[in-house]
């Protein structure tokens, strides 16, 4: 009797797994290092992904970790084997190192994913030198 019950549970579990096939978001890259960027010059990076699952994927409200980063993303459903993007633009306003996160929720099997932008904001080379003295 125990063997029959175990077999029934195994068949039921296998059936549930085979019916629960969802879309899967697979990014080609989840982190971008801009290196040194000039202050006052926004920079952007486009993260590309593919739906490697069996069902369409829809991204939710993609959000950045701060107001200095603005995301844009594919809003229509991404079909199986289809591609989509998440573009993140960082406004390099404050000098120093930065590490920003973009949260990407979806209906995919792997759920919410996190993308990272990092680098260092340095002084703008084209800024006019400060005037000194009274001339």
TADA-V249642 format. One record per residue. N is the residue number from 1. PSI is psi in whole degrees, -180 to 180 (* if undefined). D_FIRST is the distance of its C-alpha to the first C-alpha in whole Angstrom. Layout:
N_PSI_D_FIRST, N_PSI_D_FIRST
This chain:
1_-41_0, 2_-38_4, 3_-41_5, 4_-43_5, 5_-43_6, 6_-41_9, 7_-43_10, 8_-46_11, 9_-42_12, 10_-44_14, 11_-42_15, 12_-43_17, 13_-44_18, 14_-41_20, 15_-42_21, 16_-40_23, 17_-42_25, 18_-28_26, 19_-17_27, 20_25_29, 21_120_31, 22_179_34, 23_156_38, 24_123_39, 25_123_42, 26_106_44, 27_144_47, 28_-26_49, 29_137_51, 30_0_50, 31_139_53, 32_127_57, 33_111_59, 34_-15_63, 35_-140_65, 36_127_68, 37_152_69, 38_141_72, 39_140_72, 40_0_73, 41_106_71, 42_146_68, 43_149_66, 44_154_63, 45_138_60, 46_113_57, 47_127_54, 48_144_52, 49_163_48, 50_143_46, 51_104_43, 52_10_41, 53_-163_38, 54_-17_37, 55_159_38, 56_148_41, 57_136_42, 58_125_45, 59_142_46, 60_-153_47, 61_96_50, 62_134_51, 63_146_53, 64_159_55, 65_-12_55, 66_170_59, 67_-9_62, 68_-4_63, 69_131_61, 70_121_60, 71_149_57, 72_143_57, 73_163_54, 74_121_52, 75_-24_52, 76_158_50, 77_140_47, 78_115_46, 79_163_44, 80_133_42, 81_2_44, 82_168_47, 83_154_49, 84_176_51, 85_157_53, 86_115_53, 87_132_57, 88_125_58, 89_125_62, 90_127_63, 91_107_66, 92_73_68, 93_-33_70, 94_131_70, 95_150_70, 96_176_68, 97_150_65, 98_153_62, 99_102_58, 100_147_57, 101_140_53, 102_121_52, 103_127_49, 104_93_47, 105_152_45, 106_172_43, 107_9_40, 108_161_39, 109_-37_35, 110_9_37, 111_-136_39, 112_132_42, 113_161_44, 114_130_47, 115_151_51, 116_136_53, 117_134_57, 118_166_59, 119_-160_63, 120_129_66, 121_126_69, 122_169_72, 123_143_76, 124_123_77, 125_-23_79, 126_1_81, 127_141_82, 128_141_86, 129_149_87, 130_139_88, 131_142_92, 132_154_94, 133_177_97, 134_94_99, 135_*_101
